[in-house]
Amino acid sequence: MNASFNRPANLSPMPSGGASRGDQGGLVVVFLVLLFATFLFSANSSAGQRSAIAGVVTLLLFPLVWFVPRAGIPAMLGFLMVMGGLRRSLIPLLGYTELDPIILVSPVVATICFVNLAINRKLRPTTQLGKWTMVLMGCMGIAILNPLQGNPLVGLTGAAFYLVPLMWYCVGRNVGSPEIITKVINTVLFLSVLGAINGLKQHFFGFSDAEREWFRLSSFTNLVGGTERPMSFYTSPAEYANFLAIGILICVCNCFQKQKAYVFVALFLAYALFLTGIRGIIVATAGASTLIWAVQGREMRGWIPRVVIALMIVGVGGFLGLQQLGSVAESVGGGNSGAELVNHQIQGLTDPLSKNSSAHGHLGNISLALISGLKMPIGYGLGASTMGSTRFGGSASFNAETDLATIFYSLGAIGGVVFIGVIVNCFRSAGLYWYHTRAYSPLVIMGILVAANGNWLTPGHYAESALIWALIGCLDRSWSDGKWIPGLTQKRKQGRSGIAVWKQSIARRLGNTTPSWETSSSWDRPTVTDTQRIPEPVINIPGVHPPPGVTHLTPSAKRALARTARESAETPGKPQGWGEA
């Protein structure tokens, strides 16, 4: 049976119109999980009502993700992007609960999809990226039971934060295509612009009553000095800033695709990003934009010089621009909230190693996590770097605010090395995909991976982590299959290594044929088979003929034949080459 490209073949409708066993199993799991969640939170009326909302959203999103992924995956990611604002807006109606069941929508949908894929044997890795990711998931599964983290609930919390995004990779790897990547990118850009508008509203006009009530009840602080950082409808100011950076990178990629109008959207998002007061993401955005410009070169060997040149221009120009902006901010005065955030940004970007800079603390946390992971090869447990460690009484709790260092702390040196392998293969796949196709999708994904600023698996960044790993899965599927890209499969089949060229030449020489050196070493030229080769004329020498079956001669054979002909002409009676007439 021929199945569409965006739906697993084993879940295609049966001839009778009924659902397959995989469909029935998935729906049963959905209802069981929702029933369990309802009973779990039924003691509290507020939590019970939120559980009902979470159940309805899950029932809507799971069938959409599984059966119509080109619409379901963007819808799921869009829900995660606005989930923080939704939870805060429900406080006046349903009250506040510390363990909000709405955050379980993504883990439930991802787990059901993952279980169905495992049951139907759809998790067999066929690429280097897939193999490294499966090993990383295995390390995380073992780390759930690490006794060093204390309470077993701490390990389960770590699974909710770290394993769920990798499940979204599996979903993207199973159903991904360039079409889905484009729809996801468009959804993210649209919501990033809406988020910037809402964030600027919070900055200039303040937060709503529901948001301030959430700040009070959750003890969440977003202050920079005496100024509150905007967070729009995201879960935190950091995730809000990261999505603004992602939106900027999408606009930059569109500009390189000859859509110049996106430069105005990029400037608007950059203005909103600057007013977040977060400095590291600005550096990451500049670096990602530099990378996007550098890889526009036709040859890989030209990418590094372009990066160096761009960094020099951005560094010098940015420093001078910030100096001028600083003088303007000082004239406004410190009482203005905008001027306070601007001064905060300028001080950190122009003097990152000053005593007042937070860079020292970030670098200290990173180095401490890396050293801890090297000292303890098995790590301190999957949940030791999450908020579940403090909430459920874990024996170890530390977060380095950067994924690589945090993974070293949680999984140890072994898991950290595996995570490095995953990162390398992600960029390798995206780079090769872009280099050989010049397609829009890998260019954007490369920019997003860099702009994420090392926050691929950050606990609490529900939307960002799901977005990144779903895109990585779609990228892996599109690049490894090649059939979604016109001409890529044929182009990759024609590519041969240097060893393959020499093997081919030796085989053809042994078969009395001449290898086509040019077509063997180039992907851009079609392969010419022996049956398609045009016979070359034999040197017309009276009395000298080639053996039967030889239709053309190699250059060395021609020279030998000419030498024999000359000697025959000078010495009558000497044997004439291959034979006499």
Residue pairs with C-beta under 8 A, 6 or more apart in sequence:
1 9
1 12
3 9
3 12
5 177
5 484
6 68
6 69
6 70
6 175
6 177
6 179
6 180
7 67
7 68
7 69
7 175
8 22
8 117
8 120
8 122
8 174
8 175
10 20
10 22
10 120
10 122
11 20
11 22
11 23
11 66
11 67
11 116
11 120
12 20
13 19
13 20
14 20
19 27
22 116
22 119
22 120
25 115
25 116
25 119
26 62
26 66
26 112
26 113
26 115
26 116
29 112
29 115
30 58
30 59
30 62
30 108
30 112
33 58
33 108
33 111
33 112
34 55
34 58
34 59
34 108
37 51
37 54
37 55
37 101
37 104
37 108
38 48
38 51
38 52
38 55
40 51
41 47
41 48
41 50
41 51
41 99
41 101
42 48
42 51
44 97
46 94
46 95
46 96
46 97
47 97
47 99
47 100
47 101
49 94
50 90
50 94
50 97
50 100
50 101
50 102
51 101
53 90
53 102
54 101
54 102
54 104
54 105
57 79
57 102
57 105
58 105
58 108
58 109
61 72
61 75
61 76
61 79
61 105
61 109
62 108
62 109
62 112
62 113
63 72
64 71
64 72
64 75
64 76
65 72
65 73
65 75
65 76
65 109
65 113
65 171
66 72
66 112
66 113
66 116
69 171
69 175
69 180
70 177
70 179
70 180
70 183
71 183
73 171
73 172
73 175
73 180
73 183
73 184
73 470
74 180
74 183
74 184
74 186
74 187
76 106
76 109
76 466
77 184
77 187
77 188
77 463
77 466
77 467
77 470
78 187
78 191
79 105
80 106
80 462
80 463
80 466
80 467
81 188
81 191
81 195
81 233
81 234
81 243
81 463
82 191
82 233
83 102
83 103
83 105
83 235
83 462
83 463
84 231
84 233
84 234
84 235
84 236
84 239
85 198
85 232
85 233
85 234
86 102
86 233
87 100
87 102
87 103
87 214
88 210
88 211
88 214
89 210
91 210
91 213
91 214
91 217
92 209
92 210
92 213
96 213
96 214
96 217
96 218
98 218
103 462
106 164
106 462
106 466
107 160
107 164
110 164
110 167
110 168
110 171
110 466
111 164
111 167
113 167
113 170
113 171
114 123
114 167
114 170
114 171
116 122
117 123
117 170
117 171
117 174
122 174
123 134
123 170
125 131
125 133
125 134
126 480
127 425
127 429
127 476
127 480
128 425
128 428
129 422
129 425
129 426
129 428
129 429
129 472
129 476
130 173
130 476
130 480
132 418
132 421
132 422
132 425
133 166
133 169
133 422
135 418
135 421
136 166
136 415
136 418
136 419
136 422
137 163
137 166
139 411
139 414
139 415
139 418
140 158
140 159
140 162
140 163
140 166
140 382
140 411
140 415
141 159
141 163
143 155
143 158
143 378
143 379
143 381
143 382
143 410
143 411
143 415
144 155
144 156
144 158
144 159
144 381
144 382
144 383
145 152
145 155
146 155
146 378
146 379
146 380
146 381
146 382
146 384
147 381
148 376
148 378
148 379
148 380
148 381
148 384
148 395
148 396
149 155
149 158
149 380
149 381
149 382
149 383
149 384
149 389
149 394
149 395
149 396
150 381
150 389
150 392
150 393
150 394
150 395
150 396
151 392
151 393
151 394
153 383
153 388
153 392
154 381
154 383
154 384
154 386
154 388
154 389
154 392
154 393
154 394
155 381
155 382
155 383
156 383
156 388
157 383
157 386
157 387
157 388
157 389
157 391
157 392
158 381
158 382
158 383
158 384
158 385
158 386
158 388
158 410
159 382
159 383
160 388
161 383
161 386
161 388
161 457
161 459
161 460
162 382
162 386
162 410
162 457
162 459
163 382
164 465
164 466
165 456
165 457
165 465
165 466
165 468
165 469
166 469
168 466
168 469
168 470
168 473
169 469
169 470
169 472
169 473
169 476
170 473
171 470
171 473
172 180
172 469
172 470
172 471
172 472
172 473
172 474
172 475
172 476
172 477
173 473
173 474
173 476
173 477
174 473
174 477
175 477
176 470
176 473
176 474
176 475
176 476
176 477
176 478
177 474
177 477
177 478
177 484
178 439
178 441
178 474
178 478
178 484
178 485
179 484
180 474
181 441
181 444
181 445
181 471
181 474
181 475
181 478
182 440
182 441
184 467
184 470
184 471
184 474
185 250
185 441
185 444
188 243
188 246
188 247
188 250
188 467
189 247
189 250
189 251
189 265
191 243
192 243
192 244
192 246
192 247
192 250
192 269
193 247
193 265
193 268
193 269
195 232
195 233
195 234
195 240
195 243
195 244
196 232
196 244
196 247
196 268
196 269
196 272
198 232
198 233
199 230
199 231
199 232
199 240
199 244
199 272
199 275
199 276
200 230
200 272
200 275
202 211
202 228
202 230
202 231
202 232
203 230
203 275
203 337
203 338
204 338
207 215
207 228
214 220
215 221
215 222
222 228
222 229
222 231
222 236
222 237
223 229
224 277
224 340
224 341
224 344
225 340
225 344
226 340
227 277
227 337
227 340
227 341
228 337
229 237
229 276
229 277
229 278
229 341
230 237
230 240
230 272
230 275
230 276
231 237
231 239
231 240
232 240
234 240
234 243
234 463
235 460
235 461
235 462
235 463
236 460
236 461
237 276
237 277
237 278
238 278
238 281
238 455
238 458
238 461
239 460
239 461
239 463
239 464
240 276
241 273
241 276
241 278
241 281
242 281
242 451
242 452
242 453
242 455
242 461
242 464
243 463
243 464
244 269
244 270
244 272
244 273
244 276
244 281
245 273
245 281
245 284
245 285
245 288
245 451
245 452
245 453
246 448
246 451
246 452
246 464
246 467
247 265
247 266
247 269
248 266
248 269
248 270
248 273
248 285
248 289
248 451
249 285
249 288
249 289
249 292
249 444
249 447
249 448
249 450
249 451
250 262
250 444
250 447
250 448
251 262
251 263
251 265
251 266
251 269
252 262
252 266
252 288
252 289
252 292
252 447
253 292
253 440
253 443
253 444
253 447
254 262
255 262
255 263
255 266
256 292
256 293
256 296
256 443
257 440
257 443
270 285
273 281
273 282
273 285
274 282
274 341
274 342
274 345
275 338
275 341
275 342
276 341
277 341
277 344
277 345
279 344
279 345
279 348
279 349
279 352
280 362
280 453
281 451
281 453
282 345
282 349
283 349
283 453
284 450
284 451
284 452
284 453
284 454
285 451
286 314
286 318
287 311
287 450
288 446
288 447
288 448
288 450
288 451
289 314
289 447
290 307
290 310
290 311
290 314
291 307
291 446
291 447
291 450
292 443
292 446
292 447
293 306
293 310
294 303
294 304
294 306
294 307
294 310
295 303
295 431
295 434
295 435
295 443
295 446
296 306
297 303
297 306
300 431
300 435
318 349
319 349
319 350
322 345
322 346
322 349
322 350
323 346
323 350
325 342
325 346
326 342
326 343
326 346
326 350
329 339
329 342
329 343
329 346
330 339
330 343
332 338
332 339
333 339
334 340
334 343
347 354
347 356
347 357
348 357
348 358
348 359
351 357
352 359
353 359
353 360
362 401
362 402
365 398
365 399
365 400
365 401
365 402
365 405
366 400
366 401
366 402
366 405
367 405
368 398
368 400
369 398
369 400
369 402
369 405
369 406
369 408
369 409
370 405
370 408
370 409
370 416
372 380
372 398
372 408
372 409
373 379
373 405
373 407
373 408
373 409
373 411
373 412
373 413
373 415
373 416
374 408
374 413
376 412
377 412
377 413
377 414
378 411
378 412
378 414
379 408
379 409
379 410
379 411
379 412
379 415
380 396
380 398
380 409
380 410
381 394
381 396
381 410
382 410
382 411
383 389
383 394
383 410
384 394
384 396
384 397
384 398
384 409
384 410
385 397
385 398
385 399
385 400
385 406
385 409
385 410
385 459
386 399
386 459
387 459
387 460
388 394
389 396
389 397
390 397
398 409
399 406
399 459
400 406
400 409
401 458
402 454
402 455
403 419
403 454
403 455
403 456
403 457
403 458
404 416
404 419
404 420
404 423
404 454
406 457
407 415
407 416
407 419
407 457
408 415
408 416
411 418
411 419
426 449
426 472
426 475
427 446
427 449
429 442
429 475
429 476
429 479
429 480
430 442
430 445
430 446
430 449
430 475
430 479
431 442
431 446
432 479
433 439
433 441
433 442
433 475
433 478
433 479
434 442
434 443
434 446
436 488
436 491
436 492
437 485
437 488
439 485
441 474
441 475
441 478
442 475
442 479
445 471
445 472
445 475
448 467
448 468
448 471
449 456
449 468
449 472
452 464
452 468
455 461
455 464
455 465
456 465
456 468
456 469
457 465
458 464
458 465
478 484
478 485
482 488
482 489
482 492
483 489
491 523
494 523
494 526
494 527
495 523
496 504
496 520
496 521
498 521
500 520
501 515
501 517
501 520
501 521
504 515
504 520
505 515
505 517
505 520
508 514
508 515
508 530
509 515
509 554
512 550
513 530
514 552
514 554
516 527
516 528
516 533
518 525
519 525
519 526
519 527
519 528
520 527
533 552
535 551
535 552
536 551
536 552
536 553
538 545
538 546
538 550
538 552
538 553
539 553
539 558
539 561
539 562
539 565
541 561
541 565
542 581
543 568
543 576
543 580
543 581
544 561
544 564
544 565
544 568
544 576
544 577
544 578
544 579
544 581
545 578
545 579
545 581
546 553
546 578
547 578
547 579
553 561
561 577
564 576
564 577
565 576
565 577
567 574
568 574
568 575
568 576
568 577
